[in-house]
Amino acid sequence: MSLLHSTILGDSGKDLFILHGFLGMSDNWKTHAKNWSTMGYRVHLIDQRNHGRSFWSSDFSYELMADDIAYYCSQHSIAKALILGHSMGGKTVMQFACKYPELLHAFVVADIVPKKYPPNHQRILKGLSELDFEIIKDRAAADKKLSEYVPEKGVRQFLLKNLYWVEIGKLGLRINIDVLKHASETIGETLNDGSRSEHPCLFVKGTLSDHILDSDTPLIKHYFPNAEQVSISNAGHWLHAEKPVQFFDIVTKWLEDKGRFF
């Protein structure tokens, strides 16, 4: 089994894993991780399979991504962890909580719930798959090509963080686009009906996002009866980047409140 790539900040303290969203990478969370590492946490910024600097695989599912985290725990001799997951990372940690409860203290989910979502990344995935690095030789050219599919500048800037220099004069993508361009159905999958976790957990939503609805509360409680929920005003799906201070304060306070139990 392959080991996920991570950057670890802090030498001691409770182990806090951070799992990024679809088409993201661990570096997206570096500022928050640095701050938590100064507060007594050993923070693990983890790249999930087919993302960032982690291994590529044609096999891609939430169950496998939960297995990856369990293997990561074993290889780093971590008995129990706290985990924060955003979007796809949130679904990974939900799966992990149900499958490997013995390896978890508590978890935080950012703007996603355990329900099926319709595919909504096709335009982005097509744009990324159309980046021909035999023709595209710099970031500006990549941005111009991607703008044909993704007009939103901020979204393109986020996506183009995946660019890197494979060698001098040769760009590439850190994400495994050949696999991920077929992954929209997988990303939208829900948990199995029989899944359940009694762990303390926090679901954080942005009020401008439609990923968590008021009507989703019974579903959250079905899978996670000890779940708490909180909203961040005027924040969308990327709430941790749009409202970083509020997000950091909410998560930190919750972790500190629950910390007395583990």
C-alpha positions as CSV (number, residue, x, y, z in Angstrom):
1,M,0.0,0.0,0.0
2,S,1.3,3.5,-0.8
3,L,1.7,6.2,1.8
4,L,0.1,9.6,1.4
5,H,2.4,12.6,1.1
6,S,2.1,15.1,4.0
7,T,3.8,18.2,5.5
8,I,3.9,18.0,9.3
9,L,4.0,21.2,11.3
10,G,4.8,21.1,15.0
11,D,6.9,18.5,16.9
12,S,4.3,17.5,19.6
13,G,0.8,17.8,20.8
14,K,-2.5,16.3,19.6
15,D,-2.3,15.1,16.0
16,L,-4.6,17.2,13.7
17,F,-5.1,16.0,10.1
18,I,-6.3,18.4,7.4
19,L,-7.9,16.9,4.3
20,H,-8.4,19.2,1.3
21,G,-11.2,19.2,-1.2
22,F,-11.6,18.0,-4.8
23,L,-8.9,19.3,-7.1
24,G,-7.2,21.0,-4.2
25,M,-4.0,20.1,-2.2
26,S,-2.7,20.3,1.3
27,D,-0.8,23.6,0.6
28,N,-4.2,25.4,0.4
29,W,-4.4,25.0,4.2
30,K,-0.9,26.1,5.1
31,T,-1.8,29.3,6.9
32,H,-4.4,27.7,9.2
33,A,-2.0,24.8,9.8
34,K,0.8,27.1,10.9
35,N,-1.5,28.8,13.3
36,W,-2.8,25.6,14.9
37,S,0.8,24.3,15.2
38,T,1.6,27.2,17.5
39,M,-1.3,26.3,19.7
40,G,-0.1,22.8,20.7
41,Y,-1.2,20.7,17.8
42,R,0.9,18.6,15.5
43,V,-0.7,19.4,12.2
44,H,-0.6,17.0,9.3
45,L,-1.3,18.6,5.9
46,I,-2.2,15.6,3.8
47,D,-2.5,15.2,0.0
48,Q,-5.2,12.7,-0.8
49,R,-4.6,10.1,-3.6
50,N,-4.5,11.6,-7.1
51,H,-3.9,15.1,-5.6
52,G,-0.9,17.2,-4.7
53,R,2.3,15.2,-4.2
54,S,0.5,11.9,-3.2
55,F,0.5,8.8,-5.4
56,W,-1.7,8.3,-8.4
57,S,-4.1,5.4,-8.7
58,S,-6.8,4.4,-11.1
59,D,-8.8,3.3,-8.1
60,F,-10.7,6.1,-6.5
61,S,-13.4,6.0,-3.8
62,Y,-14.2,7.3,-0.4
63,E,-13.6,3.9,1.2
64,L,-10.2,3.7,-0.4
65,M,-9.4,7.3,0.8
66,A,-10.4,6.3,4.3
67,D,-8.1,3.3,4.1
68,D,-5.3,5.6,3.0
69,I,-5.8,7.6,6.2
70,A,-5.8,4.5,8.4
71,Y,-2.6,3.4,6.7
72,Y,-1.1,6.8,7.3
73,C,-1.9,6.5,11.0
74,S,-0.2,3.1,11.2
75,Q,3.0,4.3,9.4
76,H,3.2,7.4,11.6
77,S,2.4,5.5,14.8
78,I,-0.6,7.6,15.5
79,A,-3.1,5.9,17.8
80,K,-5.9,8.6,17.5
81,A,-6.2,11.8,15.6
82,L,-8.4,14.8,15.2
83,I,-9.4,15.4,11.5
84,L,-10.7,18.4,9.7
85,G,-12.0,17.8,6.1
86,H,-13.3,20.2,3.5
87,S,-15.7,19.1,0.8
88,M,-14.3,15.9,-0.6
89,G,-12.0,15.8,2.4
90,G,-15.1,16.1,4.6
91,K,-16.6,13.0,3.0
92,T,-13.4,11.2,3.5
93,V,-13.4,11.9,7.2
94,M,-17.0,10.9,7.5
95,Q,-16.2,7.5,5.9
96,F,-13.1,7.2,8.1
97,A,-15.2,7.9,11.3
98,C,-17.6,5.1,10.4
99,K,-15.0,2.6,9.3
100,Y,-12.1,3.3,11.7
101,P,-13.7,4.7,14.9
102,E,-10.8,3.5,17.0
103,L,-8.4,5.8,15.3
104,L,-10.4,9.0,15.8
105,H,-11.0,11.4,18.7
106,A,-13.3,13.8,16.9
107,F,-13.7,15.5,13.5
108,V,-14.8,18.7,11.8
109,V,-16.5,18.8,8.4
110,A,-16.4,22.0,6.3
111,D,-19.4,22.6,4.0
112,I,-20.5,19.1,3.0
113,V,-23.0,16.6,4.3
114,P,-23.4,12.8,3.9
115,K,-25.8,12.9,1.0
116,K,-25.5,12.3,-2.8
117,Y,-24.6,15.4,-4.8
118,P,-25.2,15.7,-8.6
119,P,-22.1,16.0,-10.8
120,N,-21.1,19.6,-11.0
121,H,-17.4,19.6,-12.0
122,Q,-17.7,18.6,-15.6
123,R,-16.9,22.0,-17.1
124,I,-13.9,22.4,-14.8
125,L,-12.7,18.9,-15.5
126,K,-13.0,19.3,-19.2
127,G,-11.0,22.5,-19.1
128,L,-8.2,21.0,-17.1
129,S,-8.1,17.9,-19.4
130,E,-7.8,20.2,-22.4
131,L,-4.5,21.7,-21.1
132,D,-2.0,20.5,-23.7
133,F,1.5,21.0,-22.2
134,E,3.1,20.3,-25.5
135,I,1.6,23.6,-26.6
136,I,1.2,25.5,-23.3
137,K,4.6,26.6,-22.1
138,D,3.8,29.0,-19.3
139,R,1.1,29.8,-16.6
140,A,-0.3,32.7,-18.6
141,A,-1.1,30.4,-21.5
142,A,-2.6,27.8,-19.2
143,D,-4.8,30.5,-17.7
144,K,-5.9,31.7,-21.1
145,K,-6.9,28.2,-22.2
146,L,-8.7,27.4,-19.0
147,S,-10.7,30.6,-19.2
148,E,-12.5,29.1,-22.1
149,Y,-14.1,26.7,-19.7
150,V,-13.8,28.5,-16.3
151,P,-14.6,32.3,-16.6
152,E,-14.3,32.9,-12.9
153,K,-10.8,34.2,-12.2
154,G,-10.7,33.2,-8.6
155,V,-11.7,29.6,-9.4
156,R,-9.0,29.5,-12.1
157,Q,-6.4,30.8,-9.7
158,F,-7.3,28.0,-7.3
159,L,-7.2,25.3,-10.0
160,L,-3.9,26.5,-11.5
161,K,-2.1,26.0,-8.2
162,N,-1.9,22.5,-9.5
163,L,0.6,23.6,-12.1
164,Y,4.2,22.7,-11.6
165,W,7.4,22.4,-13.6
166,V,8.0,18.7,-14.5
167,E,11.3,19.8,-15.9
168,I,12.8,23.0,-17.3
169,G,10.4,24.3,-19.8
170,K,7.8,21.6,-19.2
171,L,4.6,22.2,-17.2
172,G,2.3,19.5,-15.8
173,L,-0.6,19.0,-13.3
174,R,-0.1,17.6,-9.9
175,I,-3.6,16.1,-10.0
176,N,-4.3,12.9,-11.9
177,I,-6.7,14.5,-14.4
178,D,-7.0,11.3,-16.4
179,V,-8.7,9.6,-13.4
180,L,-10.4,12.6,-11.9
181,K,-12.1,13.7,-15.0
182,H,-14.2,10.6,-14.7
183,A,-14.8,11.0,-10.9
184,S,-17.8,13.4,-10.7
185,E,-20.1,10.5,-9.8
186,T,-17.7,9.2,-7.2
187,I,-17.2,12.6,-5.6
188,G,-21.0,13.0,-5.2
189,E,-21.5,9.7,-3.5
190,T,-23.1,9.4,0.0
191,L,-22.3,7.1,2.9
192,N,-23.9,3.7,3.1
193,D,-27.2,3.6,5.0
194,G,-25.7,1.4,7.7
195,S,-22.8,3.8,8.5
196,R,-22.8,5.6,11.8
197,S,-20.4,7.3,14.2
198,E,-20.9,8.4,17.8
199,H,-17.8,10.7,17.7
200,P,-18.2,14.3,18.6
201,C,-18.2,16.3,15.3
202,L,-18.8,19.8,14.0
203,F,-20.3,20.7,10.7
204,V,-19.5,24.2,9.5
205,K,-21.4,25.8,6.6
206,G,-21.2,29.0,4.7
207,T,-24.5,30.8,4.5
208,L,-24.0,31.6,0.8
209,S,-23.3,27.9,-0.1
210,D,-26.0,25.4,-1.1
211,H,-23.9,22.4,0.0
212,I,-25.5,22.2,3.5
213,L,-29.2,23.0,3.7
214,D,-31.4,23.4,6.9
215,S,-33.3,20.3,5.7
216,D,-30.1,18.3,5.9
217,T,-30.0,18.4,9.7
218,P,-32.0,15.1,10.2
219,L,-29.6,13.4,7.7
220,I,-26.6,14.6,9.6
221,K,-28.1,13.4,12.9
222,H,-28.9,10.0,11.4
223,Y,-25.3,9.3,10.7
224,F,-23.7,11.4,13.4
225,P,-26.0,11.7,16.4
226,N,-23.5,13.8,18.3
227,A,-23.0,16.3,15.6
228,E,-23.1,20.1,16.1
229,Q,-23.6,22.7,13.4
230,V,-22.6,26.3,13.0
231,S,-22.8,28.8,10.1
232,I,-20.5,31.5,8.9
233,S,-22.3,34.5,7.5
234,N,-21.5,35.7,4.0
235,A,-19.3,32.8,3.2
236,G,-19.6,30.3,0.3
237,H,-18.2,26.8,-0.2
238,W,-14.6,27.9,0.3
239,L,-15.5,29.4,3.7
240,H,-12.0,28.8,5.2
241,A,-10.5,31.0,2.6
242,E,-13.3,33.6,2.3
243,K,-13.7,34.1,6.1
244,P,-10.4,32.8,7.5
245,V,-10.6,34.5,10.9
246,Q,-14.1,33.4,11.7
247,F,-13.5,29.9,10.4
248,F,-10.3,29.5,12.4
249,D,-11.8,30.9,15.6
250,I,-14.9,28.6,15.4
251,V,-12.9,25.4,14.8
252,T,-10.3,26.3,17.4
253,K,-12.9,27.0,20.1
254,W,-14.7,23.8,19.3
255,L,-11.5,21.7,19.4
256,E,-10.5,23.3,22.7
257,D,-14.0,22.7,24.2
258,K,-13.9,19.0,23.2
259,G,-10.2,18.6,24.1
260,R,-11.0,18.0,27.8
261,F,-12.6,14.7,26.7
262,F,-9.6,13.3,25.0
